[in-house]
Amino acid sequence: MSDIRVLVADDHIVVRLGLVTLINNQPDMQVVAEAANGQEVIDLTREHHPDVILMDLRMPGLSGDQTIAAVCQENVAARVIVLTIHKGDEAAYQALRAGARGYLIKDVPTKQIVAAIRDVHAGKQYIEAGIAEQVAQRLGKAGLSVREVDVLKLIANGLSNKEVANELGVTEATAKKHMTSVLLKLGAKDRTHAVKLGLERGIISLDS
């Protein structure tokens, strides 16, 4: 039986090298390519056709869900596992919706990473129980629109409603309307609470 061919993607070289060593030490696995950003994942997937892609969710350039969607659109059989620090329901929901078949948090034991690679390669899903529960709850919530996410990002950067309006090229009344919708959908008490919830759920990040 041939080895499971794995592409490892993480922009932190120490993390990436640790994963490469872990995988190459398995008797049934082999790392065939390494990537440091989303575009490299797409390009190297085309070149090497890995059996499994183990990738971080936040890397330079393309977002994680954009990268996953691009890979899965080109190859419906693509098997992607996300290995990330992001525990929020929105981050996991978007990754799985884009086509990921596995979702792990980086503090899991290494044996779980190896087990996830084997399971996903075999056609199964591998999602941590806590993450699966969060995603199930997320399915019952109204998601923020693209514009509302933009507003939340700008609010997180300290912009006022007027400054948000100027940045987005809309009226201040429209900016306030978007902000009110964000508060309602997140169940937030105020702007600060909305930013806190957005960060916790993975809707926005500190590097947004």
Long-range contacts (C-beta under 8 A, 24 or more apart in sequence): 1-28, 3-28, 3-29, 3-30, 4-28, 4-29, 4-30, 4-51, 4-52, 4-117, 4-118, 4-121, 5-30, 5-32, 5-48, 5-49, 5-50, 5-51, 5-52, 6-30, 6-31, 6-32, 6-50, 6-51, 6-52, 6-53, 6-54, 6-117, 7-31, 7-32, 7-33, 7-34, 7-35, 7-41, 7-44, 7-45, 7-48, 7-50, 7-52, 7-53, 7-54, 7-55, 8-33, 8-34, 8-35, 8-54, 8-55, 9-34, 9-35, 9-36, 9-37, 9-38, 9-40, 9-41, 9-53, 9-54, 9-55, 9-56, 9-59, 10-36, 10-55, 10-56, 10-59, 10-83, 11-36, 11-37, 11-56, 11-59, 11-60, 12-56, 15-56, 15-106, 19-54, 19-83, 19-113, 22-110, 22-113, 22-114, 23-54, 23-114, 23-117, 26-114, 28-118, 29-114, 29-117, 36-60, 37-61, 37-62, 38-62, 38-63, 38-64, 38-66, 38-67, 38-70, 39-67, 41-67, 41-71, 42-67, 42-70, 42-71, 42-74, 45-71, 45-74, 45-75, 45-78, 46-74, 49-75, 51-79, 51-121, 52-79, 52-80, 52-81, 52-117, 52-120, 52-121, 53-78, 53-79, 53-80, 53-81, 54-81, 54-83, 54-113, 54-117, 55-80, 55-81, 55-82, 55-83, 56-82, 56-83, 56-84, 57-82, 57-84, 57-86, 57-91, 57-95, 58-84, 58-86, 58-205, 58-207, 64-91, 64-94, 64-95, 64-98, 65-94, 65-95, 65-97, 65-98, 66-98, 68-95, 68-98, 68-99, 68-100, 69-98, 69-99, 71-99, 72-98, 72-99, 79-120, 79-121, 81-116, 81-117, 81-120, 81-126, 83-113, 86-202, 86-205, 87-130, 87-131, 87-134, 87-202, 88-134, 88-199, 88-200, 88-201, 88-202, 88-203, 89-131, 89-134, 89-135, 89-137, 89-138, 89-201, 89-202, 90-138, 90-143, 90-201, 90-202, 90-203, 91-201, 91-202, 91-203, 92-127, 92-131, 92-134, 92-135, 92-138, 92-202, 93-135, 93-138, 93-139, 93-143, 94-202, 96-127, 96-135, 101-125, 101-126, 102-126, 102-127, 103-127, 103-128, 103-131, 104-128, 105-131, 141-185, 142-185, 143-185, 144-182, 144-185, 144-186, 144-203, 145-181, 147-178, 148-178, 148-181, 148-182, 148-185, 149-203, 149-204, 151-175, 151-178, 151-179, 151-182, 152-182, 152-194, 152-195, 152-198, 152-203, 152-204, 153-204, 153-208, 155-179, 155-182, 155-191, 155-194, 155-195, 156-195, 156-198, 156-199, 156-204, 156-208
